[in-house]
């Protein structure tokens, strides 16, 4: 990077960003602290929150779209089994993505019960300017806030 633009102190910028991410990690832990262990269950459109779950003590119960591919179509038997799992586990929300349709998640939530919410998270892209999720730091913070709000 220094060869591209020697006028910038790239190492100092990297250090500052690393510090910002470390502070964000602590902030996310604080945001999620009110979520009880028994409520740290996630159902997502597809397996996009694995690292988040591992880092902050959540369990991915299942995914709406099997196999992690966004183009896969779940069978009616898989959807019925997922609805039953949502009920058995007492899942409070299905976490969809802002870049995908929420129609399937909303149908599953309706089938599972009126107390199951569909919450959109930023996973595959940043939010629009001014959304609060228009940077990596903002996106991670907003997602944690949305998860904590519905599960806490």
Buried (B, 14 or more C-beta within 10 A) or exposed (E): EEEEEEEEEEEEEEEEEEEEEEEBEEBBEEBBEEBEEEBBBBBBBBBBBEEBBEEBEBEBBBBBBBEEEEEEEBEEEBBEEBBEBBEEBEBBBBBBBBBBEBEBBBBBBEBBEEEBBBBBBBBEEBBEEEBEBBBBBBBBBBBBBBBBBBBB
